[in-house]
């Protein structure tokens, strides 16, 4: 349905007001990074069990995201649906756990019903709540005040500003704890091995380089015709040229061959050492594949193949198209 000019203007005004209200509410949280926030961080850091996040409805949706953020940044975490909690799922909570409960009103029936049981279990409770004086607040060991002036919803009913504020406060808590743990990008990648970040931070040159019959190695006295055959047989784009002891002395790419043939039709009978590039970029197998990509993308180099060496001898060939296929680019 196409909106009228009046509807279009109203939609724009509503969007701007929503973003302004929610943005200002999030910025107001800066004044609430106080002793209670630090106490919550310390509780989570000292936790010998897991962080159990719970919330009902929209708060539950935010809670699931917060639990996921904690889990991926070094704090074992899970989400407990409070309605399922009163029917047996509270069995997943132990006295060594920390419970992070989200509720704007602090009076959500499902949350209120599990509070006495959490207290009996002995788990510490952090309340991310809009009304500190609520039932949830009265049970909490630490209160994180998420009070807002108004919801962005024009009816004042749909959770909008309150859920945005809760999410921002949860992110602030998770990232503060992550920083205190000295959690690194490599640690993060360990929990994301299947993603692009995991591939970039965990994949080494040895994992993607060509080796064995998939790479070409020729002696420096090999004629260019045989070098070309070797490159073709390996399905490669270049050949590592070595001396009598197997040390890398140069590289010849299929592009080098084509260019030489344009200059000299008899080039195929010339020796490899006459044509090879004598100072190729190289890398070792233990380097990250992203380091290889950085070298190959260097504007001064712009190369598609790079020998992988150990103690001066080629053990593999890193190729730009293989990095692309592996999802490194």
ZATOR-312671 format. One record per residue: y, x, z of N, C-alpha, C, O in turn; residue in three letters. Coordinates in steps of 0.1 Angstrom, whole numbers, plus 5000, padded with zeros to 4 digits. Last residue first. Layout:
<dogus>
YXZYXZYXZYXZAla ...
</dogus>
This chain:
<dogus>
486053925022487353915016487953775020489053745016Unk 483553885033484453965040485853955035486853965043Unk 481453745021482453665028483453755036484153695045Unk 479753875005479353865020480353785028480253775040Unk 481053874981479853794982479453774997478853665001Unk 482954074987483353934984482153834986482353734992Unk 481354294989482154255001482554104999482554025009Unk 480454304963479454274974480154234987479654154994Unk 482754374950482154244947481054204957480854084960Unk 483154634959484054524962483454394960483654304968Unk 480554824974481154764962481954644966481554564974Unk 479355124985480055004989480754954977481555024971Unk 476255284985477455264977478055124981477355024981Unk 474555545003474755414999476055404990476855504989Unk 474455805010473255725014473455575010472555495012Unk 475456125000475555984998474255915002473155944999Unk 476356375024475456335014475456175012475556105022Unk 477956445045478356495032477456445021477756475009Unk 476956315067476856465066477056515052476456605048Unk 476756035048476356085061476156235059475356285051Unk 478655795029478055925031477755955046478355895055Unk 479055585003478855585017478155715020477055735015Unk 481555554977480355614982480255614997481255635004Unk 482755264963483055374972481755424978481055354984Unk 484455064939483155124944483555244953484555314950Unk 486854984931485854874932484554934938483654854942Unk 490255064942488955094937487954984939488054904948Unk 493055114947492555004940491255034933491155034921Unk 494955324956493655344951493155244942492755264931Unk 497455244963497355374957495955404952495855494943Unk 496954994977497654994964497555124956497555134944Unk 493754944991494955034991495655034978494955074968Unk 491354824989492554744986493854824986494954774983Unk 489655014999489554974985490754894980491054894968Unk 490455015026490555135018490555105003491355154995Unk 489754755034491154805035491454925026492454935019Unk 487054755030487854665022489354715022490054715012Unk 486254935050486054965036486854885027487454935017Unk 487054785072487654905070487454955055488455005049Unk 485254565070486654545068487454675066488454675059Unk 482954685078483054655064484554625060484954655049Unk 483254945102483354805098483554785083484254865077Unk 481155235100482455175099482355025097481354985091Unk 478655345097478955285110480355215110480655145120Unk 478455475072477755345074478155275087478055155088Unk 481655605060480355615067479755485070480555385071Unk 483255665029483255595042481855615047480855655040Unk 485655795005484355775010484455705024485455695030Unk 487255844974487355794988485955764992485055724984Unk 486756144955486656004957486855964972486556044981Unk 487556384939487956354952487956204955488956144958Unk 486656404912486256504922486656474936486156544945Unk 485256204889486456214898485956294910484956264916Unk 483556354860483656284873484956304880485756394878Unk 483456514838484056384837484356314850485256234852Unk 481956734842483156744833484056624834485156624830Unk 479756674856480856744863482156754855483156774861Unk 478056554837478756474847479956544853480956474855Unk 478456684803477956684817478756604826479956584825Unk 478256504772478956594781478356584795477656484798Unk 477256314755476456434757477156534766476556644768Unk 479156114754477856084761476956204763476056204771Unk 481356194739481356214753480056194760479856244771Unk 481756164712480656254716480556274731479856354736Unk 484056014710482855954706481556034711480455984712Unk 486656014731485756104725484456044722483656014732Unk 488155804741488855934738487956024729488556094720Unk 486355614744487455574736488255704732488755714721Unk 484655744762484155714749485255674739485155704727Unk 486255744785485955864778485455844764485755924755Unk 486255464791487555534788487255664781487955704771Unk 483555424797484155354786485455424782485755434770Unk 483255594820482455614808483155544796483255614785Unk 484955474839485255614834484555634821485055704812Unk 483655234842484955234835485355364831485955384820Unk 481555304856481255264842482555254835482555264823Unk 482455614874482355464873482055424858482255504849Unk 481355884892481655834878481455684878480355634882Unk 482356124916481855984913482255954899483355994894Unk 481456414935482256334927481656194925480656164930Unk 479756544953480856624947481756544938482856594933Unk 477656524980478556454971479656544966480356604973Unk 474756724981476056694986476956624976476956664964Unk 472356814971472456674974473756634980473956514984Unk 472157074963471757044977471856894981471556864992Unk 473357074938471957104939471357074953470157054954Unk 475556784941475256914937473756944939472956854942Unk 476056444927475756544938475456684932475156694920Unk 477756154922477456274916477256384927478156404935Unk 477055814922477455924930476956054924475756064920Unk 478255584898477155674902477755784911478855834908Unk 478955224895479355364896478155454900477155394905Unk 478054974897479254994889479755144889480755174882Unk 474654874891475754914899476954924891476954894879Unk 472054844883472854724884474154744892474754654898Unk 470455054880470755014894471554884895471654824905Unk 470555084852469255054859469455004873468754914878Unk 473255154849472755024843471454984850471354874854Unk 473355404861474255304866473655164861473655074869Unk 471555534844471255524858472055414865471555334873Unk 472755534819471455464821471155434836470655334839Unk 475055694826475255554822473955474823473955364828Unk 473755934830474455874841474655724838474455644847Unk 472755974804471755944815472455894827471855814834Unk 475256024791474355924786473355884797473055764799Unk 476256254804476856124807475956004802476055894808Unk 473756464819474556424807475056284810474356204816Unk 473856634850473256524842474256484831475456474833Unk 474956814867474656864853474056754844473656784833Unk 475156694891476356724884476156774870477056764861Unk 472756424894473156554895474356594887474656524877Unk 473256084906472956184895473456324899474456334906Unk 472455774918472755914922472356004911471156004907Unk 473155434923472855544913473355674919474455684924Unk 471355174940472555264938472155374929470955404927Unk 469155034943470254954940471555044938472654994936Unk 467055184953467155164938468355084934468555074922Unk 469055284980467755294973467955274958468855334952Unk 471855054985471055174988469755174980469455074974Unk 475054914991473854924982473155054985473755154988Unk 476254775022476254875012474954865003473954815008Unk 476154595043476454535030476354645019476454605007Unk 475554725066474954595064475154535050474454445046Unk 476954955067475554965065474854835062473754825056Unk 479454865074479254905060477754915057477354875046Unk 479054575095479354715092479054745078478354675071Unk 480254275109479454335098479954485095481154505094Unk 481854185130480554235133479854305122478954385124Unk 484254105120484354185132482954245135482854335143Unk 483753945098484754055097484654155108484854275107Unk 481853765107481553855097482453975096482054085094Unk 483453625126482353705130481853805120481553915123Unk 485353505109485753605119484653695123484753815124Unk 483753325095484353435088484853545097484753665094Unk 480753265115482053235109482653355102482053465102Unk 478453335128478353265115479653245108479653205096Unk 479153435153478553525143478453465129478353535119Unk 480853385176481053325163480453405152481153435142Unk 480453535198480153385199480453315186480153195186Unk 481253775189479853765193479453615195478353585193Unk 483953745185483153745173481653725177480853675169Unk 484853785211485053655205484053645193483453535191Unk 484354055214483653965223483753825216482753755216Unk 486154155195484754175193483954085202482854035197Unk 488554075207488254015194486754035191486053945185Unk 487954055243488454125231488054045218487253945219Unk 489053995276488153945265488753995251489953975249Unk 489854045301489954155291489054125279488354215274Unk 490053835318488753895316488754015307487754075306Unk 492753765315492353835328490953895327490653985334Unk 492553635290493353765292492953845304492753965304Unk 491053415297490553505287491253645289490553745288Unk 492853285315491653335320490953445310490453545315Unk 494753215296495153305307493953365314493953485317Unk 493353055280493753185274494253275285494153395284Unk 492852835296491752905290492153045285491453145287Unk 495452745303494452795314493352875308493052985313Unk 496452675278497152775286496152835297496152955299Unk 494652475272494652595264495352705271494852825271Unk 495352285291494052335291493952465283493252565287Unk 497952235284497752295297496352355297496152455303Unk 497552115259498252235259498052305273497952435273Unk 496051885266495451985258496152125259495552225259Unk 497951755282496751795288496051905280495552005285Unk 499951705262500251785273498951845280498951955284Unk 498451525246498951655240499351755251498951875250Unk 498051315263496851395258497351525252496651635254Unk 500651225267499851275279498651355274498351455281Unk 501551155242502151265249501251315260501151445262Unk 499250955240499751045230500351165236499851275236Unk 497450675246497650805251498050905240497350925230Unk 499250375240498250465235498550605240499650655240Unk 501550255253500150225257499150335253498350385261Unk 504150225245503850285258502450275263502150285275Unk 504750145220504350035230504150095244503950015253Unk 505250385207506350285209506050175219506950115225Unk 503850675220503550545215504650455218505150435229Unk 504550885236505250875223504950745217505750695208Unk 505050805271504150835259504950815247506050745246Unk 507250975294506850865286505850905275505851015270Unk 507251195312508251085313507750965306507950855311Unk 504151315328505051305316506051195319505851105327Unk 502151545346502951425346503951425334504451535331Unk 500251725353500451695338501351575337501251505326Unk 499551965376500351845373500751825359501551905353Unk 496652055388497552095378498351975373497651885367Unk 495452125420496052025411496952085401497852165404Unk 492452215436493652255429494152145420493352085413Unk 490652045447490952175454492252235449493052295456Unk 490951695448490951825441491251935451491951925460Unk 491051445459489751515460489851655455488951735458Unk 493551355453493151365467491851445469491651495480Unk 493551335425494351435432493951465446493951575451Unk 492051105422491551235417492251345424491651445427Unk 493750915434492450945440491851075435491351155443Unk 497151055432496050965428494751005436494751105443Unk 499251235433498951155445497851055443497450975452Unk 499551335408498951425418498551345431497651375438Unk 499151215378499651155391498951235403497851195407Unk 498051345357499351305356500051245369501251245370Unk 495851635360496151495363497651465362498551545365Unk 493351815364494451815354494851675353494351595345Unk 491951945392492351825386493551845376494551905380Unk 489052115400490452135395490752005388490051965379Unk 486752165426487352065417488852105413489652115422Unk 483652325434485152315435485652225424485052225413Unk 480652165445481452235434482952215437483352115441Unk 479252025463479852145468480652225457481052335460Unk 477951785463477251895457477852025461477152125463Unk 479951625475478651645482477951765476477351845483Unk 481851625454482151685468480951715475480851815482Unk 480451495435480851635432481251705445480851815447Unk 480351245447479051315444479451465442478651555447Unk 482951155448482251185460481051265458480651355467Unk 483551145419484151245428483451265441483351375445Unk 482450955403481651075404482351175414481651275418Unk 484350745404482950715409482150845411481250855419Unk 486650845391486650815406485250805411484950845423Unk 485650845365486050965371485950945386485351025394Unk 485450565360484250655358484450795365483550845370Unk 488050475364486950425373485750525372485150555382Unk 490950665367489850625358488550595366488150685373Unk 493050765382492250655387491250595378490750485380Unk 494650945370493850995382493050875388492550895399Unk 496050905347496350815359495750875372496250845383Unk 494951105332496351095333496751015345497651055353Unk 492451335338492751195339494251175341494851235350Unk 489851565339491151525332491251375334490351295331Unk 488551825359488551675356489951645350490951675356Unk 486452075361487752055357487851905352487251875341Unk 484452225385484652105377486152095374486952105383Unk 482452515387483852455389483952335380483552345368Unk 479252585404480152545393481552515397481852485409Unk 477652615425478252735420479252705408479852795404Unk 476452375430477552415439478252545435479352575440Unk 476152215397475652285409476852335418477952325414Unk 475351965374476452035382475752095394475052025401Unk 473451825363473751945356474752025364475052145360Unk 473251585376472251685380472551815373471951925377Unk 474951405365475551495375474551605380474951695387Unk 473451245349473851375343474551465353474851575350Unk 472851005363471851115363472351245358471851355362Unk 474850825361473450775358472550895356471550885348Unk 477250935364476850845375475450785372474850715381Unk 477451065339477351145352476751055363475951105371Unk 478050895320476650945321476351015334475251015339Unk 480750875326479850755327478450785327477650715333Unk 481651135322481551085336480750955337480150935347Unk 480051385304480651255303480551185316479451165322Unk 480851715306480051615313480751475311481951465315Unk 480652005287481351885289480451785295479251765291Unk 480752355298480152235291480952115295481752115304Unk 480952715296481552585299480752475292480152495281Unk 481553045303480452945300480952805305481252785317Unk 484153215290483853135302482753025299483052935292Unk 484853335266484153415276483853345289483353405298Unk 485753175246486653285251486153345263486853405271Unk 484152965240484353065230485153185234485353285227Unk 484352815264483052875260483252985250482553085250Unk 487052725263486652815273485352885269485153005271Unk 486952565240487852685240487452775251487352895248Unk 485152365248484852455237485652575236485152685233Unk 486652245268485352315271484952405260484452515263Unk 488752145253489052245263487752325266487752445268Unk 487351955238487952065231488252175241488052295237Unk 486551785258485551845250486151965243485452075241Unk 489051695268488151775276487051845268486751965271Unk 489851525247490651655250489751745258489751875256Unk 487951325251488051395238488751535239488351635234Unk 488651245276487351305274487351385261486751495260Unk 491051135272491051255281489651325279489651445280Unk 490250915258491051015251491051145259491051255253Unk 487450865278488250815267488950925260488351025257Unk 487451085306486950955300487950915289489150935290Unk 486051405315487251315313486751195305485651195299Unk 485251735325484951595324486251515322487251555327Unk 483652045324484851975321484451825319483451795313Unk 482552305343482152175339483352085337484052055346Unk 481852635340483052535341482552405335482152405324Unk 479152765360479852725347481052645350481152585361Unk 478853005384478152915376478852895363479252985355Unk 480653165398479253215395478453125386477353175382Unk 484053215394482953115393481653185390481553265380Unk 486253365394485253395404484053305404483153325411Unk 487753245373487353385372486253425382485353505379Unk 488252995385487453005373486953145371485753165367Unk 489953065406488752995408487753005397486553035399Unk 492053185392491253265401489953195404488853265405Unk 493152965379492653085371491653165380490653195375Unk 494052815401492952765392492352875383491152875382Unk 495952985411494752955419493652895410492452935413Unk 497852975390497153105393495853075401494853145399Unk 498552705393497952755381497252885383496052895378Unk 499652715419498452635416497752675403496552675403Unk 501952875415500852925423499552845421498452895422Unk 502752785381503052825394501852875402500852915396Unk 503852645356503052765357503352835370504152925371Unk 505752455353504552425362503552535362502452525367Unk 507652525335508052525349506952495358507052505370Unk 506252475311506552615315506952625329506652725336Unk 506052215305504952265313505252415318504652455327Unk 508052155288508352135302507252185311507452215323Unk 506852185263507752285268508052275283508252375290Unk 505551935262504752055263505652175268505152255277Unk 507751765260506851755272505951875273505751915285Unk 508851845236509551865248508751855260508951935270Unk 506751765219507151905219507851935232507652035239Unk 506651485222505551565226505851715228505451775237Unk 509251415213508851375226507651465231507751525242Unk 509151525187510251565196509751535211509851625219Unk 507151385175507051525176507951585186507651675194Unk 508151125177506851155183506751305185506451355196Unk 510551135162510651105176509351145183509351195195Unk 509451195136510351285143510451265158510451365166Unk 507950955133507251085133508151185140507651265148Unk 510050765133508950755143508250895144507950935155Unk 511450835110512150845123511050845135511250915145Unk 509550795090510050925092510750945106510551035113Unk 509250515093508050605095508550745098508050815107Unk 511750425086511250405100510150495103510050545114Unk 511850495059512750555068512350545083512450635091Unk 509750335049509650485048510650555058510250645064Unk 510650085055509450125061509350285061508950345070Unk 512850085037513050065052511850115060512050185070Unk 511550105013512550205017512750205032512850305038Unk 508150005017509449985013510350095018509950185026Unk 505050175008506050125018507350105011507750165001Unk 502150064991503450144990504450085000504649965000Unk 498850085000500050005000501250095000501450185008Unk 
</dogus>
